[in-house]
Amino acid sequence: MAEQGKRDFCTTCRKETEYLLQKRNIVKTIRDKEYTFGITVAVCAECGEEMSVPGLLDKNVREIDEQYRFVEGLVKIEDIEKLMKIYKIGKAPLSLALGFGEITIPRYLEGQVPSKEYSDIVKAALASPTYMKERLRENRGKITDAAYKKAMTAADSLENLFSVSEKMLRVIAYVFEKLEEVTPLMLQKLLYFIQGVYSALYGRPIFAEDCRAWIHGPVYPEVYDLFRDFKYNPIDDARFALLEGTADALTEDEKKVIDLVVNTFGMYGGKVLERITHNEDPWKNARKGYGDSIPSSEILTKKSIMMYYETVNSKYGIETENGLMNYIYDMLKRAS
């Protein structure tokens, strides 16, 4: 069946006809090596011949470029842009910092395909802040002091990011993908709820970090340190560009629970979520003996969180959004 409403002039039929978009393999030789690429072609719905459709040639160029880079393990334009964003560095300074010629990165951004050697350098810088710092030090004399200091500060900050477990980072990155605005306070509470719901449904914690009973509710101190500079403002952290598109690193069960929490608890601001946690047993029990304004750092054990949410699950059925919303409604009623 033809694409609904998609029509163009068929030179074989000598008239305007509907067409189908189909995949077709072509063979191309690049640098004396033969490759098979899958490209999109337009096929006349009446005669079956290929048609020339506006914009399709550009699409084919992008398809071939993407497949060629994948087969050869070459860095993508998006990866270079990500590197610039993370290290807050321009294209020419990045070129020099990596030990390339000044116009190398600008050419790559325009579509020139990098060599395997240069591609591996870019990929290594993207994967390791330690490696990036080595390149910056080696080429310090080639870039301005301002560019050097900004990139080194970003590299130090990125190293701090990996003080948190990989699973915690993946969960945070997925929350950022799902919600437009997340403050540090809101994030802390969402992570606690994710831990609670996941452990209740699957009998084990989703991440290894311990939660602490601070004045304003459950807090993961390592995560607090990552985002403390944002204070009460929404988190806009370039470091997490490093984890964009890595949702596949989470299991379907993990994504299901994060979606459940984001679609329910995620509708509320940090202060409202704080009120809910203040009425839950894990935080209340860990804070026993402390006055309202007295700081504490008692652990909310993973076992206490799991046992509490197992009880909540038996009453509300928190494997569904409706169940969680009913729980939230009752807790907010109790807190008012």
C-alpha positions as CSV (number, residue, x, y, z in Angstrom):
1,M,0.0,0.0,0.0
2,A,1.3,3.5,-0.9
3,E,2.2,6.1,1.7
4,Q,-1.0,7.9,2.4
5,G,-0.9,11.4,0.8
6,K,2.7,10.9,-0.5
7,R,2.7,11.8,-4.2
8,D,5.3,12.9,-6.7
9,F,5.9,12.8,-10.5
10,C,6.9,9.3,-11.9
11,T,9.0,9.6,-15.0
12,T,8.0,6.1,-16.1
13,C,4.2,6.6,-15.7
14,R,4.6,10.2,-16.9
15,K,2.2,11.5,-14.2
16,E,1.9,12.2,-10.5
17,T,1.5,9.0,-8.5
18,E,1.5,7.8,-4.9
19,Y,4.7,6.1,-3.8
20,L,6.1,3.7,-1.2
21,L,9.2,4.2,0.9
22,Q,11.2,1.0,1.0
23,K,14.6,-0.1,2.1
24,R,17.1,-1.3,-0.5
25,N,20.7,-2.5,-0.3
26,I,23.4,-0.9,-2.4
27,V,27.1,-1.7,-2.7
28,K,29.6,1.1,-2.5
29,T,33.4,1.1,-2.6
30,I,35.1,3.5,-0.1
31,R,38.9,3.7,0.1
32,D,39.3,0.5,-1.9
33,K,36.9,-1.4,0.4
34,E,33.5,-2.7,-0.5
35,Y,30.5,-2.0,1.7
36,T,26.8,-2.9,1.6
37,F,24.5,-0.1,2.8
38,G,20.7,-0.1,3.4
39,I,19.2,3.1,2.0
40,T,15.6,4.4,1.7
41,V,14.1,4.5,-1.9
42,A,10.8,5.8,-3.2
43,V,8.9,3.3,-5.4
44,C,6.0,4.2,-7.6
45,A,2.8,2.5,-6.4
46,E,1.6,1.9,-10.0
47,C,4.7,0.8,-12.0
48,G,7.1,-0.2,-9.2
49,E,10.0,1.8,-10.6
50,E,12.1,4.0,-8.4
51,M,11.2,7.7,-8.2
52,S,13.3,10.8,-7.5
53,V,11.7,12.4,-4.4
54,P,12.9,15.7,-2.9
55,G,15.0,15.3,0.2
56,L,15.6,11.6,-0.3
57,L,19.1,12.0,-1.6
58,D,20.1,13.9,1.5
59,K,18.6,11.2,3.6
60,N,20.6,8.5,1.7
61,V,23.8,10.5,2.4
62,R,23.0,10.5,6.1
63,E,22.1,6.8,6.1
64,I,25.4,5.8,4.4
65,D,27.4,8.1,6.6
66,E,25.9,6.7,9.8
67,Q,26.3,3.0,8.7
68,Y,29.9,3.6,7.5
69,R,30.9,5.2,10.8
70,F,29.2,2.3,12.7
71,V,30.9,-0.4,10.7
72,E,34.3,1.3,11.0
73,G,33.8,2.3,14.7
74,L,34.2,6.0,13.9
75,V,33.0,8.8,16.0
76,K,29.8,10.6,15.1
77,I,29.2,14.3,14.7
78,E,26.8,14.1,17.7
79,D,29.7,12.7,19.8
80,I,31.9,15.7,18.9
81,E,29.2,18.1,19.8
82,K,28.7,16.2,23.1
83,L,32.4,16.6,23.9
84,M,32.3,20.3,23.2
85,K,29.2,20.7,25.5
86,I,30.7,18.6,28.4
87,Y,34.0,20.4,28.4
88,K,32.6,23.9,27.5
89,I,35.1,24.3,24.8
90,G,34.8,25.6,21.2
91,K,35.6,23.6,18.1
92,A,39.0,25.2,17.3
93,P,40.3,25.0,20.9
94,L,39.1,21.4,21.1
95,S,41.0,20.6,17.9
96,L,44.2,22.0,19.5
97,A,43.6,20.5,22.9
98,L,43.4,17.0,21.3
99,G,46.6,17.6,19.4
100,F,44.9,18.1,16.0
101,G,45.2,21.0,13.5
102,E,43.0,24.0,14.3
103,I,40.5,23.3,11.5
104,T,40.3,19.5,12.0
105,I,37.2,19.4,14.4
106,P,35.4,22.2,12.4
107,R,35.8,20.0,9.3
108,Y,34.5,16.9,11.1
109,L,31.5,18.9,12.2
110,E,30.8,19.8,8.6
111,G,30.7,16.1,7.7
112,Q,34.3,15.1,6.9
113,V,34.9,11.5,8.0
114,P,37.7,11.3,10.6
115,S,40.6,8.8,10.4
116,K,40.4,5.8,12.7
117,E,43.4,7.2,14.7
118,Y,41.8,10.6,15.3
119,S,38.3,9.1,15.9
120,D,39.8,6.9,18.7
121,I,41.3,10.0,20.3
122,V,37.9,11.8,20.3
123,K,36.2,8.6,21.7
124,A,38.8,8.2,24.4
125,A,38.3,11.9,25.5
126,L,34.6,11.3,25.6
127,A,34.9,8.2,27.6
128,S,37.5,9.3,30.2
129,P,37.9,12.7,31.9
130,T,41.3,11.5,33.0
131,Y,42.4,11.0,29.4
132,M,41.0,14.4,28.5
133,K,43.0,16.1,31.2
134,E,46.2,14.4,29.9
135,R,45.5,15.8,26.4
136,L,44.8,19.3,27.9
137,R,48.1,19.3,29.8
138,E,50.0,18.1,26.8
139,N,48.6,20.8,24.6
140,R,48.2,23.6,27.1
141,G,50.5,26.0,25.2
142,K,48.2,25.8,22.1
143,I,45.0,27.1,23.7
144,T,44.1,30.2,25.8
145,D,44.3,30.1,29.6
146,A,40.6,30.7,29.8
147,A,39.7,27.7,27.6
148,Y,42.2,25.5,29.4
149,K,40.9,26.4,32.9
150,K,37.2,26.0,31.8
151,A,37.9,22.5,30.3
152,M,40.0,21.4,33.2
153,T,37.3,22.4,35.7
154,A,34.8,20.5,33.7
155,A,37.1,17.4,33.6
156,D,37.5,17.6,37.5
157,S,33.7,17.8,37.8
158,L,33.2,14.9,35.5
159,E,35.6,12.8,37.6
160,N,33.4,13.6,40.6
161,L,30.4,12.2,38.7
162,F,31.9,8.8,38.7
163,S,32.1,8.8,42.5
164,V,28.5,7.6,42.2
165,S,27.7,4.0,41.1
166,E,27.0,3.4,37.4
167,K,23.5,2.2,38.2
168,M,22.7,5.4,40.2
169,L,24.0,7.5,37.3
170,R,21.9,5.6,34.8
171,V,18.8,6.1,36.9
172,I,19.5,9.8,37.3
173,A,20.1,10.2,33.6
174,Y,16.8,8.4,32.8
175,V,14.9,10.6,35.2
176,F,16.4,13.7,33.5
177,E,15.2,12.3,30.1
178,K,11.7,11.9,31.4
179,L,11.3,15.2,33.3
180,E,11.9,18.7,32.0
181,E,12.7,20.2,35.3
182,V,14.2,18.5,38.4
183,T,15.6,20.3,41.4
184,P,18.1,18.7,43.7
185,L,15.5,18.3,46.4
186,M,13.0,16.7,44.0
187,L,15.7,14.4,42.6
188,Q,16.6,13.1,46.1
189,K,13.0,12.2,46.9
190,L,12.4,10.5,43.5
191,L,15.5,8.4,44.0
192,Y,14.3,7.3,47.4
193,F,10.8,6.4,46.0
194,I,12.4,4.5,43.1
195,Q,14.5,2.5,45.6
196,G,11.4,1.8,47.7
197,V,9.1,0.8,44.8
198,Y,11.7,-1.3,43.0
199,S,12.8,-3.2,46.2
200,A,9.2,-3.9,47.1
201,L,8.3,-5.3,43.7
202,Y,11.5,-7.2,43.0
203,G,12.9,-8.0,46.4
204,R,16.3,-6.2,46.0
205,P,17.6,-2.6,45.8
206,I,18.0,-1.0,42.4
207,F,21.3,0.8,43.5
208,A,23.8,0.2,46.2
209,E,24.1,3.7,47.8
210,D,22.8,4.2,51.3
211,C,20.1,6.8,52.0
212,R,20.5,9.1,55.0
213,A,17.8,10.8,57.2
214,W,18.5,14.5,56.8
215,I,16.3,17.3,58.1
216,H,14.5,17.7,54.8
217,G,13.9,14.0,54.2
218,P,15.8,11.0,52.7
219,V,19.1,12.1,51.0
220,Y,21.8,10.3,49.1
221,P,24.9,12.3,50.1
222,E,27.0,11.4,47.1
223,V,24.2,12.7,44.8
224,Y,23.8,15.8,47.0
225,D,27.5,16.6,46.4
226,L,27.1,16.2,42.7
227,F,24.3,18.9,42.4
228,R,24.8,21.1,45.5
229,D,25.7,24.1,43.3
230,F,22.2,24.1,41.8
231,K,20.7,24.8,45.3
232,Y,16.9,25.2,44.8
233,N,17.1,25.6,41.0
234,P,16.4,23.1,38.3
235,I,19.4,20.9,37.4
236,D,20.9,21.7,34.1
237,D,24.1,19.6,34.1
238,A,26.2,19.3,30.9
239,R,28.0,16.3,32.4
240,F,24.9,14.1,31.9
241,A,25.3,14.6,28.1
242,L,27.8,11.8,28.5
243,L,24.9,9.4,29.4
244,E,22.3,10.6,26.9
245,G,20.8,7.7,25.0
246,T,22.1,5.1,27.4
247,A,18.6,4.0,28.7
248,D,19.3,0.5,27.3
249,A,21.8,0.1,30.1
250,L,18.8,-0.2,32.4
251,T,16.6,-3.4,32.5
252,E,13.0,-3.3,31.4
253,D,12.0,-3.8,35.1
254,E,14.2,-0.9,36.2
255,K,12.7,1.4,33.5
256,K,9.2,0.3,34.4
257,V,9.7,1.3,38.0
258,I,11.3,4.7,37.1
259,D,8.4,5.4,34.8
260,L,5.9,4.5,37.5
261,V,7.6,6.9,40.0
262,V,8.2,9.7,37.5
263,N,4.5,9.6,36.2
264,T,3.2,9.8,39.8
265,F,5.5,11.3,42.4
266,G,7.2,13.3,39.5
267,M,4.0,15.4,39.2
268,Y,4.9,17.1,42.5
269,G,7.6,19.5,43.6
270,G,10.4,18.7,46.0
271,K,8.6,20.3,49.1
272,V,5.5,18.2,48.5
273,L,7.6,15.1,48.2
274,E,9.4,16.0,51.3
275,R,6.1,16.1,53.2
276,I,5.3,12.6,52.1
277,T,8.7,11.2,53.2
278,H,8.2,12.9,56.6
279,N,5.2,10.7,57.2
280,E,6.8,7.5,56.2
281,D,8.3,5.0,58.8
282,P,11.9,4.7,57.4
283,W,12.6,8.4,57.8
284,K,10.6,8.9,61.0
285,N,12.3,5.9,62.7
286,A,15.8,7.0,61.6
287,R,15.1,10.5,63.0
288,K,13.9,9.3,66.4
289,G,15.5,11.4,69.2
290,Y,16.3,14.3,66.9
291,G,14.5,17.7,67.2
292,D,13.0,19.1,64.0
293,S,16.0,21.4,63.3
294,I,18.7,19.1,64.6
295,P,20.9,17.7,61.7
296,S,21.3,13.9,61.5
297,S,22.9,11.5,59.1
298,E,21.3,8.2,60.3
299,I,21.0,5.5,57.6
300,L,17.6,4.6,56.3
301,T,18.6,1.0,55.7
302,K,17.7,-0.7,52.4
303,K,15.8,-3.3,54.5
304,S,13.7,-0.8,56.2
305,I,12.8,0.9,52.9
306,M,12.0,-2.4,51.3
307,M,9.8,-3.6,54.2
308,Y,7.9,-0.3,54.4
309,Y,7.1,-0.4,50.6
310,E,6.2,-4.0,50.7
311,T,3.5,-3.1,53.2
312,V,2.5,-0.2,51.0
313,N,2.3,-2.5,48.0
314,S,0.1,-5.0,49.9
315,K,-2.4,-2.2,50.6
316,Y,-2.3,-0.1,47.4
317,G,-0.8,-2.3,44.7
318,I,2.0,0.0,43.7
319,E,2.9,-1.9,40.5
320,T,0.3,0.4,38.9
321,E,0.1,4.2,38.6
322,N,-3.4,4.2,40.1
323,G,-2.1,2.3,43.1
324,L,0.7,4.8,43.6
325,M,-1.6,7.8,43.1
326,N,-3.9,6.5,45.8
327,Y,-1.0,6.1,48.1
328,I,0.2,9.6,47.4
329,Y,-3.3,11.0,47.9
330,D,-3.6,9.4,51.3
331,M,-0.2,10.5,52.4
332,L,-0.8,14.1,51.4
333,K,-4.2,14.0,53.3
334,R,-2.3,12.8,56.4
335,A,0.4,15.5,56.0
336,S,-2.2,18.3,55.7
